[in-house]
Amino acid sequence: AQLSTKGRQSLLPAAADAALRMPALTARGLARQLRITPQGALLLLKRLQAAGVVREATGRRSFRAYVV
């Protein structure tokens, strides 16, 4: 479990960079950009949201989009 957490953390800067470059970012879009699973991308987006880097813009429970 520690290795997977460490891997996600190493992708956090790339995820933040992608969020800054896109007007809206979805887990699926981030997954494609970083070549990871959508579930992994969603975890990265949740970490960015917790850090105040992005916010969820749709108000939905699924197919969410995040903005800076």
Protein Blocks (a to p, Z undefined) as FASTA:
>chain_A
ZZmmmmmmmmmmmmmmmmmmpmbdcfklmmmmnopafklmmmmmmmmmmnomaccfklpa
bhpacdZZ
